[in-house]
Amino acid sequence: MDPYLPETMAAERRRDLLAEAARRRLVAVATCCRGSALGRSVSRVRDAWAARSARRGAACCATA
């Protein structure tokens, strides 16, 4: 048996664990910073409503 085999296997295992942890961190960052579908829909409706209200208010004030 190679005397360095356990050390080599342990080093490979550590490298695999570190790579998996890095992947999980990337996934966590990507999912926490991304808005949900419902949040995006609500935001679009809110923005459209605000724009419509602003146009309606501007037209109302322009004719007065």
Backbone as XML, in Angstrom:
<?xml version="1.0"?>
<chain id="A" units="angstrom">
  <residue number="1" name="MET">
    <atom name="N" x="0.847" y="-1.181" z="0.000"/>
    <atom name="CA" x="0.000" y="0.000" z="0.000"/>
    <atom name="C" x="0.892" y="1.244" z="0.000"/>
  </residue>
  <residue number="2" name="ASP">
    <atom name="N" x="0.506" y="2.186" z="-0.785"/>
    <atom name="CA" x="1.241" y="3.445" z="-0.886"/>
    <atom name="C" x="1.121" y="4.193" z="0.444"/>
  </residue>
  <residue number="3" name="PRO">
    <atom name="N" x="2.244" y="4.619" z="1.020"/>
    <atom name="CA" x="2.166" y="5.300" z="2.323"/>
    <atom name="C" x="1.452" y="6.651" z="2.252"/>
  </residue>
  <residue number="4" name="TYR">
    <atom name="N" x="1.394" y="7.243" z="1.074"/>
    <atom name="CA" x="0.756" y="8.552" z="0.948"/>
    <atom name="C" x="-0.709" y="8.463" z="0.511"/>
  </residue>
  <residue number="5" name="LEU">
    <atom name="N" x="-1.202" y="7.269" z="0.277"/>
    <atom name="CA" x="-2.562" y="7.102" z="-0.215"/>
    <atom name="C" x="-3.616" y="7.708" z="0.724"/>
  </residue>
  <residue number="6" name="PRO">
    <atom name="N" x="-3.586" y="7.453" z="2.027"/>
    <atom name="CA" x="-4.596" y="8.075" z="2.896"/>
    <atom name="C" x="-4.541" y="9.604" z="2.866"/>
  </residue>
  <residue number="7" name="GLU">
    <atom name="N" x="-3.326" y="10.153" z="2.818"/>
    <atom name="CA" x="-3.196" y="11.610" z="2.757"/>
    <atom name="C" x="-3.728" y="12.146" z="1.432"/>
  </residue>
  <residue number="8" name="THR">
    <atom name="N" x="-3.436" y="11.432" z="0.345"/>
    <atom name="CA" x="-3.923" y="11.847" z="-0.971"/>
    <atom name="C" x="-5.440" y="11.788" z="-1.017"/>
  </residue>
  <residue number="9" name="MET">
    <atom name="N" x="-6.008" y="10.716" z="-0.496"/>
    <atom name="CA" x="-7.464" y="10.582" z="-0.478"/>
    <atom name="C" x="-8.104" y="11.669" z="0.381"/>
  </residue>
  <residue number="10" name="ALA">
    <atom name="N" x="-7.493" y="11.977" z="1.506"/>
    <atom name="CA" x="-8.024" y="13.027" z="2.377"/>
    <atom name="C" x="-7.949" y="14.387" z="1.689"/>
  </residue>
  <residue number="11" name="ALA">
    <atom name="N" x="-6.856" y="14.638" z="0.978"/>
    <atom name="CA" x="-6.717" y="15.915" z="0.269"/>
    <atom name="C" x="-7.760" y="16.028" z="-0.844"/>
  </residue>
  <residue number="12" name="GLU">
    <atom name="N" x="-7.998" y="14.929" z="-1.564"/>
    <atom name="CA" x="-9.019" y="14.951" z="-2.613"/>
    <atom name="C" x="-10.408" y="15.170" z="-2.018"/>
  </residue>
  <residue number="13" name="ARG">
    <atom name="N" x="-10.657" y="14.528" z="-0.897"/>
    <atom name="CA" x="-11.964" y="14.692" z="-0.237"/>
    <atom name="C" x="-12.150" y="16.136" z="0.213"/>
  </residue>
  <residue number="14" name="ARG">
    <atom name="N" x="-11.109" y="16.745" z="0.785"/>
    <atom name="CA" x="-11.190" y="18.157" z="1.200"/>
    <atom name="C" x="-11.447" y="19.052" z="-0.004"/>
  </residue>
  <residue number="15" name="ARG">
    <atom name="N" x="-10.749" y="18.782" z="-1.113"/>
    <atom name="CA" x="-10.942" y="19.570" z="-2.327"/>
    <atom name="C" x="-12.377" y="19.434" z="-2.838"/>
  </residue>
  <residue number="16" name="ASP">
    <atom name="N" x="-12.910" y="18.221" z="-2.814"/>
    <atom name="CA" x="-14.296" y="18.008" z="-3.246"/>
    <atom name="C" x="-15.279" y="18.737" z="-2.335"/>
  </residue>
  <residue number="17" name="LEU">
    <atom name="N" x="-15.036" y="18.687" z="-1.042"/>
    <atom name="CA" x="-15.919" y="19.373" z="-0.093"/>
    <atom name="C" x="-15.874" y="20.884" z="-0.280"/>
  </residue>
  <residue number="18" name="LEU">
    <atom name="N" x="-14.677" y="21.416" z="-0.509"/>
    <atom name="CA" x="-14.551" y="22.858" z="-0.737"/>
    <atom name="C" x="-15.242" y="23.271" z="-2.032"/>
  </residue>
  <residue number="19" name="ALA">
    <atom name="N" x="-15.115" y="22.452" z="-3.074"/>
    <atom name="CA" x="-15.774" y="22.762" z="-4.345"/>
    <atom name="C" x="-17.292" y="22.721" z="-4.182"/>
  </residue>
  <residue number="20" name="GLU">
    <atom name="N" x="-17.795" y="21.735" z="-3.454"/>
    <atom name="CA" x="-19.240" y="21.642" z="-3.225"/>
    <atom name="C" x="-19.734" y="22.831" z="-2.404"/>
  </residue>
  <residue number="21" name="ALA">
    <atom name="N" x="-18.969" y="23.236" z="-1.409"/>
    <atom name="CA" x="-19.356" y="24.401" z="-0.605"/>
    <atom name="C" x="-19.380" y="25.666" z="-1.458"/>
  </residue>
  <residue number="22" name="ALA">
    <atom name="N" x="-18.414" y="25.802" z="-2.353"/>
    <atom name="CA" x="-18.387" y="26.972" z="-3.236"/>
    <atom name="C" x="-19.598" y="26.974" z="-4.162"/>
  </residue>
  <residue number="23" name="ARG">
    <atom name="N" x="-19.956" y="25.806" z="-4.703"/>
    <atom name="CA" x="-21.151" y="25.721" z="-5.558"/>
    <atom name="C" x="-22.403" y="26.084" z="-4.775"/>
  </residue>
  <residue number="24" name="ARG">
    <atom name="N" x="-22.507" y="25.596" z="-3.556"/>
    <atom name="CA" x="-23.688" y="25.910" z="-2.734"/>
    <atom name="C" x="-23.764" y="27.397" z="-2.411"/>
  </residue>
  <residue number="25" name="ARG">
    <atom name="N" x="-22.611" y="28.027" z="-2.174"/>
    <atom name="CA" x="-22.608" y="29.474" z="-1.921"/>
    <atom name="C" x="-23.080" y="30.235" z="-3.147"/>
  </residue>
  <residue number="26" name="LEU">
    <atom name="N" x="-22.607" y="29.827" z="-4.330"/>
    <atom name="CA" x="-23.039" y="30.492" z="-5.560"/>
    <atom name="C" x="-24.542" y="30.348" z="-5.766"/>
  </residue>
  <residue number="27" name="VAL">
    <atom name="N" x="-25.067" y="29.165" z="-5.515"/>
    <atom name="CA" x="-26.509" y="28.946" z="-5.655"/>
    <atom name="C" x="-27.266" y="29.793" z="-4.646"/>
  </residue>
  <residue number="28" name="ALA">
    <atom name="N" x="-26.766" y="29.862" z="-3.417"/>
    <atom name="CA" x="-27.442" y="30.651" z="-2.384"/>
    <atom name="C" x="-27.457" y="32.129" z="-2.749"/>
  </residue>
  <residue number="29" name="VAL">
    <atom name="N" x="-26.345" y="32.632" z="-3.249"/>
    <atom name="CA" x="-26.276" y="34.041" z="-3.644"/>
    <atom name="C" x="-27.216" y="34.302" z="-4.815"/>
  </residue>
  <residue number="30" name="ALA">
    <atom name="N" x="-27.232" y="33.401" z="-5.774"/>
    <atom name="CA" x="-28.085" y="33.585" z="-6.951"/>
    <atom name="C" x="-29.557" y="33.565" z="-6.579"/>
  </residue>
  <residue number="31" name="THR">
    <atom name="N" x="-29.944" y="32.698" z="-5.648"/>
    <atom name="CA" x="-31.362" y="32.599" z="-5.311"/>
    <atom name="C" x="-31.801" y="33.688" z="-4.350"/>
  </residue>
  <residue number="32" name="CYS">
    <atom name="N" x="-30.928" y="34.159" z="-3.486"/>
    <atom name="CA" x="-31.372" y="35.179" z="-2.530"/>
    <atom name="C" x="-31.471" y="36.547" z="-3.190"/>
  </residue>
  <residue number="33" name="CYS">
    <atom name="N" x="-30.672" y="36.784" z="-4.205"/>
    <atom name="CA" x="-30.685" y="38.095" z="-4.858"/>
    <atom name="C" x="-31.696" y="38.174" z="-5.992"/>
  </residue>
  <residue number="34" name="ARG">
    <atom name="N" x="-32.252" y="37.054" z="-6.385"/>
    <atom name="CA" x="-33.210" y="37.034" z="-7.485"/>
    <atom name="C" x="-34.614" y="37.155" z="-6.904"/>
  </residue>
  <residue number="35" name="GLY">
    <atom name="N" x="-35.387" y="38.047" z="-7.466"/>
    <atom name="CA" x="-36.749" y="38.204" z="-6.996"/>
    <atom name="C" x="-37.612" y="37.039" z="-7.419"/>
  </residue>
  <residue number="36" name="SER">
    <atom name="N" x="-38.609" y="36.748" z="-6.640"/>
    <atom name="CA" x="-39.505" y="35.656" z="-6.994"/>
    <atom name="C" x="-40.412" y="36.082" z="-8.141"/>
  </residue>
  <residue number="37" name="ALA">
    <atom name="N" x="-41.061" y="35.116" z="-8.747"/>
    <atom name="CA" x="-41.974" y="35.413" z="-9.862"/>
    <atom name="C" x="-43.119" y="36.288" z="-9.375"/>
  </residue>
  <residue number="38" name="LEU">
    <atom name="N" x="-43.647" y="35.990" z="-8.209"/>
    <atom name="CA" x="-44.735" y="36.800" z="-7.657"/>
    <atom name="C" x="-44.250" y="38.216" z="-7.373"/>
  </residue>
  <residue number="39" name="GLY">
    <atom name="N" x="-43.053" y="38.343" z="-6.809"/>
    <atom name="CA" x="-42.499" y="39.663" z="-6.530"/>
    <atom name="C" x="-42.297" y="40.481" z="-7.787"/>
  </residue>
  <residue number="40" name="ARG">
    <atom name="N" x="-41.821" y="39.827" z="-8.856"/>
    <atom name="CA" x="-41.638" y="40.541" z="-10.125"/>
    <atom name="C" x="-42.972" y="40.975" z="-10.705"/>
  </residue>
  <residue number="41" name="SER">
    <atom name="N" x="-43.982" y="40.113" z="-10.605"/>
    <atom name="CA" x="-45.308" y="40.464" z="-11.128"/>
    <atom name="C" x="-45.904" y="41.631" z="-10.363"/>
  </residue>
  <residue number="42" name="VAL">
    <atom name="N" x="-45.800" y="41.584" z="-9.054"/>
    <atom name="CA" x="-46.326" y="42.673" z="-8.226"/>
    <atom name="C" x="-45.598" y="43.965" z="-8.547"/>
  </residue>
  <residue number="43" name="SER">
    <atom name="N" x="-44.292" y="43.888" z="-8.739"/>
    <atom name="CA" x="-43.513" y="45.079" z="-9.062"/>
    <atom name="C" x="-43.940" y="45.675" z="-10.398"/>
  </residue>
  <residue number="44" name="ARG">
    <atom name="N" x="-44.176" y="44.810" z="-11.400"/>
    <atom name="CA" x="-44.620" y="45.313" z="-12.704"/>
    <atom name="C" x="-45.980" y="45.986" z="-12.603"/>
  </residue>
  <residue number="45" name="VAL">
    <atom name="N" x="-46.908" y="45.369" z="-11.868"/>
    <atom name="CA" x="-48.244" y="45.961" z="-11.710"/>
    <atom name="C" x="-48.135" y="47.287" z="-10.978"/>
  </residue>
  <residue number="46" name="ARG">
    <atom name="N" x="-47.319" y="47.318" z="-9.938"/>
    <atom name="CA" x="-47.147" y="48.541" z="-9.158"/>
    <atom name="C" x="-46.564" y="49.661" z="-10.026"/>
  </residue>
  <residue number="47" name="ASP">
    <atom name="N" x="-45.552" y="49.327" z="-10.830"/>
    <atom name="CA" x="-44.940" y="50.328" z="-11.712"/>
    <atom name="C" x="-45.928" y="50.816" z="-12.766"/>
  </residue>
  <residue number="48" name="ALA">
    <atom name="N" x="-46.692" y="49.887" z="-13.343"/>
    <atom name="CA" x="-47.676" y="50.279" z="-14.357"/>
    <atom name="C" x="-48.758" y="51.160" z="-13.746"/>
  </residue>
  <residue number="49" name="TRP">
    <atom name="N" x="-49.196" y="50.811" z="-12.546"/>
    <atom name="CA" x="-50.232" y="51.604" z="-11.872"/>
    <atom name="C" x="-49.720" y="53.012" z="-11.575"/>
  </residue>
  <residue number="50" name="ALA">
    <atom name="N" x="-48.480" y="53.105" z="-11.121"/>
    <atom name="CA" x="-47.903" y="54.418" z="-10.813"/>
    <atom name="C" x="-47.783" y="55.258" z="-12.085"/>
  </residue>
  <residue number="51" name="ALA">
    <atom name="N" x="-47.352" y="54.641" z="-13.183"/>
    <atom name="CA" x="-47.223" y="55.378" z="-14.444"/>
    <atom name="C" x="-48.588" y="55.831" z="-14.941"/>
  </residue>
  <residue number="52" name="ARG">
    <atom name="N" x="-49.581" y="54.968" z="-14.832"/>
    <atom name="CA" x="-50.933" y="55.319" z="-15.278"/>
    <atom name="C" x="-51.506" y="56.447" z="-14.426"/>
  </residue>
  <residue number="53" name="SER">
    <atom name="N" x="-51.295" y="56.366" z="-13.121"/>
    <atom name="CA" x="-51.791" y="57.414" z="-12.225"/>
    <atom name="C" x="-51.101" y="58.739" z="-12.513"/>
  </residue>
  <residue number="54" name="ALA">
    <atom name="N" x="-49.813" y="58.686" z="-12.798"/>
    <atom name="CA" x="-49.067" y="59.914" z="-13.083"/>
    <atom name="C" x="-49.572" y="60.549" z="-14.376"/>
  </residue>
  <residue number="55" name="ARG">
    <atom name="N" x="-49.798" y="59.729" z="-15.405"/>
    <atom name="CA" x="-50.323" y="60.266" z="-16.670"/>
    <atom name="C" x="-51.716" y="60.854" z="-16.470"/>
  </residue>
  <residue number="56" name="ARG">
    <atom name="N" x="-52.538" y="60.144" z="-15.743"/>
    <atom name="CA" x="-53.900" y="60.613" z="-15.514"/>
    <atom name="C" x="-53.883" y="61.913" z="-14.708"/>
  </residue>
  <residue number="57" name="GLY">
    <atom name="N" x="-53.011" y="61.982" z="-13.705"/>
    <atom name="CA" x="-52.909" y="63.194" z="-12.894"/>
    <atom name="C" x="-52.374" y="64.362" z="-13.700"/>
  </residue>
  <residue number="58" name="ALA">
    <atom name="N" x="-51.411" y="64.113" z="-14.569"/>
    <atom name="CA" x="-50.842" y="65.178" z="-15.397"/>
    <atom name="C" x="-51.884" y="65.686" z="-16.386"/>
  </residue>
  <residue number="59" name="ALA">
    <atom name="N" x="-52.660" y="64.781" z="-16.971"/>
    <atom name="CA" x="-53.699" y="65.196" z="-17.923"/>
    <atom name="C" x="-54.775" y="65.998" z="-17.207"/>
  </residue>
  <residue number="60" name="CYS">
    <atom name="N" x="-55.104" y="65.588" z="-16.014"/>
    <atom name="CA" x="-56.130" y="66.279" z="-15.242"/>
    <atom name="C" x="-55.665" y="67.695" z="-14.897"/>
  </residue>
  <residue number="61" name="CYS">
    <atom name="N" x="-54.443" y="67.810" z="-14.474"/>
    <atom name="CA" x="-53.931" y="69.121" z="-14.080"/>
    <atom name="C" x="-53.696" y="70.017" z="-15.298"/>
  </residue>
  <residue number="62" name="ALA">
    <atom name="N" x="-53.362" y="69.431" z="-16.452"/>
    <atom name="CA" x="-53.087" y="70.223" z="-17.652"/>
    <atom name="C" x="-54.363" y="70.868" z="-18.184"/>
  </residue>
  <residue number="63" name="THR">
    <atom name="N" x="-55.490" y="70.207" z="-18.012"/>
    <atom name="CA" x="-56.749" y="70.759" z="-18.525"/>
    <atom name="C" x="-57.377" y="71.739" z="-17.549"/>
  </residue>
  <residue number="64" name="ALA">
    <atom name="N" x="-56.945" y="71.746" z="-16.339"/>
    <atom name="CA" x="-57.582" y="72.595" z="-15.322"/>
    <atom name="C" x="-57.158" y="74.035" z="-15.407"/>
  </residue>
</chain>
